Each structure stands twice: as C-alpha cells, then as structure tokens.
C-alpha cells in the first residue's frame, strides 16, 4: 500500500513543478553572469595585447 501513496505524492509534486513559473529578472541575471553590453559585443579586448604578426613580416621585407 505504501507504493501507491508514494507514487501519488510524486505525481502531485511533478504537476506542481510543471506549472511553476517564477519571476526572473533577466537584466540582473545578465549583469551577474558578466555578459558584455551590446556596445562592447564586437570589440576585441585582446587586440592591443600583442603585436600583429602581419606587421612584423612587412617590416622585415
């Protein structure tokens, strides 16, 4: 008899979880995860760290 009661409880919890939809603040989540803003999306933050190999080859020639 215990198995039927256990299954009913799991079914009830599964239904509650299926219909549960919490309010999510996506802008706070985005800033917490460190996602860059849309302005910096195409900026290469590593571009000035090293010299370009192509420029070195042109100077040697």
PyMOL Python script that loads the backbone (N, CA, C, O; Angstrom):
from pymol import cmd

cmd.read_pdbstr("""\
ATOM      1  N   UNK A   1       0.825  -1.197   0.000  1.00  0.00           N
ATOM      2  CA  UNK A   1       0.000   0.000   0.000  1.00  0.00           C
ATOM      3  C   UNK A   1       0.866   1.257   0.000  1.00  0.00           C
ATOM      4  O   UNK A   1       0.434   2.302  -0.487  1.00  0.00           O
ATOM      5  N   UNK A   2       2.046   1.173   0.523  1.00  0.00           N
ATOM      6  CA  UNK A   2       2.909   2.333   0.585  1.00  0.00           C
ATOM      7  C   UNK A   2       3.322   2.857  -0.781  1.00  0.00           C
ATOM      8  O   UNK A   2       3.507   4.062  -0.953  1.00  0.00           O
ATOM      9  N   UNK A   3       3.469   1.964  -1.755  1.00  0.00           N
ATOM     10  CA  UNK A   3       3.917   2.371  -3.095  1.00  0.00           C
ATOM     11  C   UNK A   3       2.895   3.275  -3.777  1.00  0.00           C
ATOM     12  O   UNK A   3       3.286   4.225  -4.455  1.00  0.00           O
ATOM     13  N   UNK A   4       1.615   3.012  -3.623  1.00  0.00           N
ATOM     14  CA  UNK A   4       0.571   3.837  -4.239  1.00  0.00           C
ATOM     15  C   UNK A   4       0.566   5.253  -3.681  1.00  0.00           C
ATOM     16  O   UNK A   4       0.420   6.224  -4.423  1.00  0.00           O
ATOM     17  N   UNK A   5       0.723   5.358  -2.395  1.00  0.00           N
ATOM     18  CA  UNK A   5       0.758   6.667  -1.744  1.00  0.00           C
ATOM     19  C   UNK A   5       2.006   7.447  -2.179  1.00  0.00           C
ATOM     20  O   UNK A   5       1.944   8.653  -2.416  1.00  0.00           O
ATOM     21  N   UNK A   6       3.128   6.747  -2.280  1.00  0.00           N
ATOM     22  CA  UNK A   6       4.380   7.375  -2.703  1.00  0.00           C
ATOM     23  C   UNK A   6       4.276   7.868  -4.155  1.00  0.00           C
ATOM     24  O   UNK A   6       4.719   8.969  -4.481  1.00  0.00           O
ATOM     25  N   UNK A   7       3.692   7.043  -5.006  1.00  0.00           N
ATOM     26  CA  UNK A   7       3.538   7.426  -6.410  1.00  0.00           C
ATOM     27  C   UNK A   7       2.607   8.634  -6.544  1.00  0.00           C
ATOM     28  O   UNK A   7       2.862   9.526  -7.353  1.00  0.00           O
ATOM     29  N   UNK A   8       1.547   8.664  -5.766  1.00  0.00           N
ATOM     30  CA  UNK A   8       0.610   9.786  -5.807  1.00  0.00           C
ATOM     31  C   UNK A   8       1.296  11.076  -5.369  1.00  0.00           C
ATOM     32  O   UNK A   8       1.052  12.141  -5.937  1.00  0.00           O
ATOM     33  N   UNK A   9       2.150  10.974  -4.362  1.00  0.00           N
ATOM     34  CA  UNK A   9       2.870  12.152  -3.884  1.00  0.00           C
ATOM     35  C   UNK A   9       3.834  12.666  -4.963  1.00  0.00           C
ATOM     36  O   UNK A   9       3.916  13.871  -5.202  1.00  0.00           O
ATOM     37  N   UNK A  10       4.564  11.746  -5.613  1.00  0.00           N
ATOM     38  CA  UNK A  10       5.481  12.154  -6.683  1.00  0.00           C
ATOM     39  C   UNK A  10       4.733  12.775  -7.859  1.00  0.00           C
ATOM     40  O   UNK A  10       5.209  13.734  -8.466  1.00  0.00           O
ATOM     41  N   UNK A  11       3.565  12.228  -8.180  1.00  0.00           N
ATOM     42  CA  UNK A  11       2.754  12.780  -9.267  1.00  0.00           C
ATOM     43  C   UNK A  11       2.290  14.190  -8.922  1.00  0.00           C
ATOM     44  O   UNK A  11       2.308  15.080  -9.773  1.00  0.00           O
ATOM     45  N   UNK A  12       1.877  14.391  -7.680  1.00  0.00           N
ATOM     46  CA  UNK A  12       1.429  15.716  -7.229  1.00  0.00           C
ATOM     47  C   UNK A  12       2.575  16.731  -7.317  1.00  0.00           C
ATOM     48  O   UNK A  12       2.381  17.849  -7.794  1.00  0.00           O
ATOM     49  N   UNK A  13       3.757  16.341  -6.858  1.00  0.00           N
ATOM     50  CA  UNK A  13       4.914  17.240  -6.907  1.00  0.00           C
ATOM     51  C   UNK A  13       5.300  17.551  -8.346  1.00  0.00           C
ATOM     52  O   UNK A  13       5.643  18.690  -8.666  1.00  0.00           O
ATOM     53  N   UNK A  14       5.245  16.535  -9.224  1.00  0.00           N
ATOM     54  CA  UNK A  14       5.579  16.744 -10.632  1.00  0.00           C
ATOM     55  C   UNK A  14       4.621  17.732 -11.286  1.00  0.00           C
ATOM     56  O   UNK A  14       5.045  18.572 -12.079  1.00  0.00           O
ATOM     57  N   UNK A  15       3.340  17.640 -10.963  1.00  0.00           N
ATOM     58  CA  UNK A  15       2.363  18.592 -11.519  1.00  0.00           C
ATOM     59  C   UNK A  15       2.640  20.018 -11.033  1.00  0.00           C
ATOM     60  O   UNK A  15       2.555  20.975 -11.802  1.00  0.00           O
ATOM     61  N   UNK A  16       2.973  20.143  -9.740  1.00  0.00           N
ATOM     62  CA  UNK A  16       3.267  21.475  -9.191  1.00  0.00           C
ATOM     63  C   UNK A  16       4.498  22.085  -9.855  1.00  0.00           C
ATOM     64  O   UNK A  16       4.515  23.273 -10.175  1.00  0.00           O
ATOM     65  N   UNK A  17       5.522  21.270 -10.058  1.00  0.00           N
ATOM     66  CA  UNK A  17       6.740  21.779 -10.698  1.00  0.00           C
ATOM     67  C   UNK A  17       6.499  22.144 -12.160  1.00  0.00           C
ATOM     68  O   UNK A  17       7.090  23.096 -12.671  1.00  0.00           O
ATOM     69  N   UNK A  18       5.639  21.393 -12.827  1.00  0.00           N
ATOM     70  CA  UNK A  18       5.348  21.658 -14.234  1.00  0.00           C
ATOM     71  C   UNK A  18       4.660  23.010 -14.415  1.00  0.00           C
ATOM     72  O   UNK A  18       4.932  23.723 -15.381  1.00  0.00           O
ATOM     73  N   UNK A  19       3.779  23.358 -13.496  1.00  0.00           N
ATOM     74  CA  UNK A  19       3.029  24.608 -13.628  1.00  0.00           C
ATOM     75  C   UNK A  19       3.721  25.790 -12.941  1.00  0.00           C
ATOM     76  O   UNK A  19       3.249  26.923 -13.037  1.00  0.00           O
ATOM     77  N   UNK A  20       4.830  25.534 -12.254  1.00  0.00           N
ATOM     78  CA  UNK A  20       5.535  26.587 -11.524  1.00  0.00           C
ATOM     79  C   UNK A  20       6.364  27.430 -12.484  1.00  0.00           C
ATOM     80  O   UNK A  20       7.183  26.897 -13.232  1.00  0.00           O
ATOM     81  N   UNK A  21       6.157  28.741 -12.467  1.00  0.00           N
ATOM     82  CA  UNK A  21       6.956  29.633 -13.305  1.00  0.00           C
ATOM     83  C   UNK A  21       7.337  30.869 -12.487  1.00  0.00           C
ATOM     84  O   UNK A  21       6.530  31.788 -12.342  1.00  0.00           O
ATOM     85  N   UNK A  22       8.557  30.894 -11.954  1.00  0.00           N
ATOM     86  CA  UNK A  22       8.974  32.020 -11.119  1.00  0.00           C
ATOM     87  C   UNK A  22       9.248  33.270 -11.961  1.00  0.00           C
ATOM     88  O   UNK A  22       9.520  33.180 -13.158  1.00  0.00           O
ATOM     89  N   UNK A  23       9.172  34.424 -11.319  1.00  0.00           N
ATOM     90  CA  UNK A  23       9.517  35.671 -11.977  1.00  0.00           C
ATOM     91  C   UNK A  23      11.043  35.781 -12.027  1.00  0.00           C
ATOM     92  O   UNK A  23      11.721  35.641 -11.009  1.00  0.00           O
ATOM     93  N   UNK A  24      11.566  36.032 -13.218  1.00  0.00           N
ATOM     94  CA  UNK A  24      13.020  36.103 -13.387  1.00  0.00           C
ATOM     95  C   UNK A  24      13.392  37.502 -13.859  1.00  0.00           C
ATOM     96  O   UNK A  24      12.815  38.025 -14.813  1.00  0.00           O
ATOM     97  N   UNK A  25      14.353  38.093 -13.183  1.00  0.00           N
ATOM     98  CA  UNK A  25      14.871  39.394 -13.587  1.00  0.00           C
ATOM     99  C   UNK A  25      16.072  39.135 -14.502  1.00  0.00           C
ATOM    100  O   UNK A  25      17.189  38.931 -14.027  1.00  0.00           O
ATOM    101  N   UNK A  26      15.831  39.145 -15.822  1.00  0.00           N
ATOM    102  CA  UNK A  26      16.863  38.781 -16.776  1.00  0.00           C
ATOM    103  C   UNK A  26      17.992  39.799 -16.848  1.00  0.00           C
ATOM    104  O   UNK A  26      19.136  39.427 -17.108  1.00  0.00           O
ATOM    105  N   UNK A  27      17.698  41.061 -16.625  1.00  0.00           N
ATOM    106  CA  UNK A  27      18.769  42.064 -16.673  1.00  0.00           C
ATOM    107  C   UNK A  27      19.729  41.887 -15.492  1.00  0.00           C
ATOM    108  O   UNK A  27      20.937  42.060 -15.655  1.00  0.00           O
ATOM    109  N   UNK A  28      19.217  41.550 -14.322  1.00  0.00           N
ATOM    110  CA  UNK A  28      20.089  41.295 -13.177  1.00  0.00           C
ATOM    111  C   UNK A  28      20.908  40.021 -13.395  1.00  0.00           C
ATOM    112  O   UNK A  28      22.083  39.963 -13.034  1.00  0.00           O
ATOM    113  N   UNK A  29      20.291  39.021 -13.975  1.00  0.00           N
ATOM    114  CA  UNK A  29      20.994  37.779 -14.274  1.00  0.00           C
ATOM    115  C   UNK A  29      22.097  38.005 -15.297  1.00  0.00           C
ATOM    116  O   UNK A  29      23.191  37.456 -15.171  1.00  0.00           O
ATOM    117  N   UNK A  30      21.806  38.815 -16.309  1.00  0.00           N
ATOM    118  CA  UNK A  30      22.786  39.128 -17.343  1.00  0.00           C
ATOM    119  C   UNK A  30      23.998  39.855 -16.762  1.00  0.00           C
ATOM    120  O   UNK A  30      25.138  39.549 -17.113  1.00  0.00           O
ATOM    121  N   UNK A  31      23.751  40.813 -15.880  1.00  0.00           N
ATOM    122  CA  UNK A  31      24.867  41.542 -15.286  1.00  0.00           C
ATOM    123  C   UNK A  31      25.650  40.657 -14.308  1.00  0.00           C
ATOM    124  O   UNK A  31      26.866  40.803 -14.180  1.00  0.00           O
ATOM    125  N   UNK A  32      24.972  39.758 -13.632  1.00  0.00           N
ATOM    126  CA  UNK A  32      25.654  38.862 -12.702  1.00  0.00           C
ATOM    127  C   UNK A  32      26.556  37.875 -13.434  1.00  0.00           C
ATOM    128  O   UNK A  32      27.636  37.540 -12.949  1.00  0.00           O
ATOM    129  N   UNK A  33      26.123  37.417 -14.580  1.00  0.00           N
ATOM    130  CA  UNK A  33      26.921  36.473 -15.354  1.00  0.00           C
ATOM    131  C   UNK A  33      28.044  37.150 -16.112  1.00  0.00           C
ATOM    132  O   UNK A  33      28.916  36.478 -16.663  1.00  0.00           O
ATOM    133  N   UNK A  34      28.034  38.475 -16.147  1.00  0.00           N
ATOM    134  CA  UNK A  34      29.110  39.210 -16.784  1.00  0.00           C
ATOM    135  C   UNK A  34      28.994  39.272 -18.286  1.00  0.00           C
ATOM    136  O   UNK A  34      30.005  39.411 -18.975  1.00  0.00           O
ATOM    137  N   UNK A  35      27.801  39.172 -18.809  1.00  0.00           N
ATOM    138  CA  UNK A  35      27.603  39.266 -20.252  1.00  0.00           C
ATOM    139  C   UNK A  35      27.882  40.695 -20.697  1.00  0.00           C
ATOM    140  O   UNK A  35      27.352  41.632 -20.099  1.00  0.00           O
ATOM    141  N   UNK A  36      28.699  40.888 -21.730  1.00  0.00           N
ATOM    142  CA  UNK A  36      29.019  42.252 -22.163  1.00  0.00           C
ATOM    143  C   UNK A  36      27.785  42.969 -22.705  1.00  0.00           C
ATOM    144  O   UNK A  36      26.853  42.344 -23.213  1.00  0.00           O
ATOM    145  N   UNK A  37      27.804  44.270 -22.586  1.00  0.00           N
ATOM    146  CA  UNK A  37      26.687  45.047 -23.123  1.00  0.00           C
ATOM    147  C   UNK A  37      26.744  45.009 -24.643  1.00  0.00           C
ATOM    148  O   UNK A  37      27.753  44.608 -25.223  1.00  0.00           O
ATOM    149  N   UNK A  38      25.666  45.424 -25.281  1.00  0.00           N
ATOM    150  CA  UNK A  38      25.591  45.336 -26.742  1.00  0.00           C
ATOM    151  C   UNK A  38      26.625  46.230 -27.428  1.00  0.00           C
ATOM    152  O   UNK A  38      27.008  45.947 -28.563  1.00  0.00           O
ATOM    153  N   UNK A  39      27.094  47.314 -26.766  1.00  0.00           N
ATOM    154  CA  UNK A  39      28.089  48.196 -27.366  1.00  0.00           C
ATOM    155  C   UNK A  39      29.450  47.520 -27.480  1.00  0.00           C
ATOM    156  O   UNK A  39      30.170  47.736 -28.454  1.00  0.00           O
ATOM    157  N   UNK A  40      29.803  46.708 -26.497  1.00  0.00           N
ATOM    158  CA  UNK A  40      31.114  46.068 -26.469  1.00  0.00           C
ATOM    159  C   UNK A  40      31.120  44.698 -27.131  1.00  0.00           C
ATOM    160  O   UNK A  40      32.112  43.973 -27.048  1.00  0.00           O
ATOM    161  N   UNK A  41      30.035  44.342 -27.779  1.00  0.00           N
ATOM    162  CA  UNK A  41      29.905  42.997 -28.319  1.00  0.00           C
ATOM    163  C   UNK A  41      30.950  42.705 -29.392  1.00  0.00           C
ATOM    164  O   UNK A  41      31.455  41.585 -29.462  1.00  0.00           O
ATOM    165  N   UNK A  42      31.282  43.678 -30.219  1.00  0.00           N
ATOM    166  CA  UNK A  42      32.188  43.444 -31.333  1.00  0.00           C
ATOM    167  C   UNK A  42      33.581  44.022 -31.092  1.00  0.00           C
ATOM    168  O   UNK A  42      34.378  44.105 -32.027  1.00  0.00           O
ATOM    169  N   UNK A  43      33.886  44.415 -29.882  1.00  0.00           N
ATOM    170  CA  UNK A  43      35.194  44.966 -29.565  1.00  0.00           C
ATOM    171  C   UNK A  43      36.101  43.833 -29.098  1.00  0.00           C
ATOM    172  O   UNK A  43      35.724  43.049 -28.227  1.00  0.00           O
ATOM    173  N   UNK A  44      37.298  43.748 -29.679  1.00  0.00           N
ATOM    174  CA  UNK A  44      38.258  42.726 -29.297  1.00  0.00           C
ATOM    175  C   UNK A  44      39.094  43.255 -28.145  1.00  0.00           C
ATOM    176  O   UNK A  44      39.949  44.119 -28.341  1.00  0.00           O
ATOM    177  N   UNK A  45      38.851  42.740 -26.942  1.00  0.00           N
ATOM    178  CA  UNK A  45      39.551  43.264 -25.776  1.00  0.00           C
ATOM    179  C   UNK A  45      41.000  42.797 -25.722  1.00  0.00           C
ATOM    180  O   UNK A  45      41.778  43.329 -24.930  1.00  0.00           O
ATOM    181  N   UNK A  46      41.386  41.825 -26.536  1.00  0.00           N
ATOM    182  CA  UNK A  46      42.759  41.325 -26.551  1.00  0.00           C
ATOM    183  C   UNK A  46      43.558  41.902 -27.726  1.00  0.00           C
ATOM    184  O   UNK A  46      44.717  41.531 -27.907  1.00  0.00           O
ATOM    185  N   UNK A  47      42.981  42.785 -28.514  1.00  0.00           N
ATOM    186  CA  UNK A  47      43.625  43.267 -29.730  1.00  0.00           C
ATOM    187  C   UNK A  47      44.926  44.019 -29.458  1.00  0.00           C
ATOM    188  O   UNK A  47      45.872  43.882 -30.234  1.00  0.00           O
ATOM    189  N   UNK A  48      45.005  44.795 -28.403  1.00  0.00           N
ATOM    190  CA  UNK A  48      46.201  45.602 -28.138  1.00  0.00           C
ATOM    191  C   UNK A  48      47.228  44.867 -27.272  1.00  0.00           C
ATOM    192  O   UNK A  48      48.271  45.431 -26.944  1.00  0.00           O
ATOM    193  N   UNK A  49      46.952  43.655 -26.911  1.00  0.00           N
ATOM    194  CA  UNK A  49      47.839  42.934 -26.020  1.00  0.00           C
ATOM    195  C   UNK A  49      49.110  42.448 -26.734  1.00  0.00           C
ATOM    196  O   UNK A  49      50.185  42.415 -26.134  1.00  0.00           O
ATOM    197  N   UNK A  50      48.988  42.077 -27.993  1.00  0.00           N
ATOM    198  CA  UNK A  50      50.124  41.559 -28.762  1.00  0.00           C
ATOM    199  C   UNK A  50      50.239  42.318 -30.081  1.00  0.00           C
ATOM    200  O   UNK A  50      49.257  42.860 -30.588  1.00  0.00           O
ATOM    201  N   UNK A  51      51.427  42.346 -30.616  1.00  0.00           N
ATOM    202  CA  UNK A  51      51.618  42.968 -31.924  1.00  0.00           C
ATOM    203  C   UNK A  51      51.099  42.025 -33.002  1.00  0.00           C
ATOM    204  O   UNK A  51      51.084  40.806 -32.827  1.00  0.00           O
ATOM    205  N   UNK A  52      50.679  42.604 -34.109  1.00  0.00           N
ATOM    206  CA  UNK A  52      50.202  41.789 -35.210  1.00  0.00           C
ATOM    207  C   UNK A  52      51.381  41.129 -35.912  1.00  0.00           C
ATOM    208  O   UNK A  52      52.403  41.773 -36.147  1.00  0.00           O
ATOM    209  N   UNK A  53      51.244  39.841 -36.249  1.00  0.00           N
ATOM    210  CA  UNK A  53      52.300  39.128 -36.947  1.00  0.00           C
ATOM    211  C   UNK A  53      52.478  39.657 -38.366  1.00  0.00           C
ATOM    212  O   UNK A  53      53.597  39.692 -38.879  1.00  0.00           O
ATOM    213  N   UNK A  54      51.399  40.061 -38.994  1.00  0.00           N
ATOM    214  CA  UNK A  54      51.473  40.562 -40.373  1.00  0.00           C
ATOM    215  C   UNK A  54      52.329  41.823 -40.452  1.00  0.00           C
ATOM    216  O   UNK A  54      53.090  41.992 -41.405  1.00  0.00           O
ATOM    217  N   UNK A  55      52.215  42.703 -39.470  1.00  0.00           N
ATOM    218  CA  UNK A  55      53.002  43.937 -39.479  1.00  0.00           C
ATOM    219  C   UNK A  55      54.481  43.635 -39.312  1.00  0.00           C
ATOM    220  O   UNK A  55      55.314  44.323 -39.902  1.00  0.00           O
ATOM    221  N   UNK A  56      54.832  42.620 -38.519  1.00  0.00           N
ATOM    222  CA  UNK A  56      56.235  42.246 -38.337  1.00  0.00           C
ATOM    223  C   UNK A  56      56.836  41.730 -39.635  1.00  0.00           C
ATOM    224  O   UNK A  56      57.988  42.030 -39.952  1.00  0.00           O
ATOM    225  N   UNK A  57      56.073  40.966 -40.377  1.00  0.00           N
ATOM    226  CA  UNK A  57      56.578  40.425 -41.642  1.00  0.00           C
ATOM    227  C   UNK A  57      56.781  41.532 -42.667  1.00  0.00           C
ATOM    228  O   UNK A  57      57.730  41.471 -43.449  1.00  0.00           O
ATOM    229  N   UNK A  58      55.926  42.529 -42.685  1.00  0.00           N
ATOM    230  CA  UNK A  58      56.055  43.638 -43.641  1.00  0.00           C
ATOM    231  C   UNK A  58      57.281  44.481 -43.313  1.00  0.00           C
ATOM    232  O   UNK A  58      57.952  44.969 -44.222  1.00  0.00           O
ATOM    233  N   UNK A  59      57.582  44.659 -42.032  1.00  0.00           N
ATOM    234  CA  UNK A  59      58.739  45.468 -41.638  1.00  0.00           C
ATOM    235  C   UNK A  59      60.034  44.778 -41.998  1.00  0.00           C
ATOM    236  O   UNK A  59      61.009  45.447 -42.342  1.00  0.00           O
ATOM    237  N   UNK A  60      60.073  43.457 -41.928  1.00  0.00           N
ATOM    238  CA  UNK A  60      61.285  42.710 -42.256  1.00  0.00           C
ATOM    239  C   UNK A  60      61.575  42.687 -43.743  1.00  0.00           C
ATOM    240  O   UNK A  60      62.738  42.589 -44.134  1.00  0.00           O
ATOM    241  N   UNK A  61      60.561  42.774 -44.580  1.00  0.00           N
ATOM    242  CA  UNK A  61      60.734  42.660 -46.040  1.00  0.00           C
ATOM    243  C   UNK A  61      61.287  43.907 -46.663  1.00  0.00           C
ATOM    244  O   UNK A  61      61.484  43.956 -47.877  1.00  0.00           O
TER     245      UNK A  61
END
""", "prot")
cmd.dss("prot")
cmd.show_as("cartoon", "prot")
cmd.util.cbc("prot")
cmd.orient("prot")
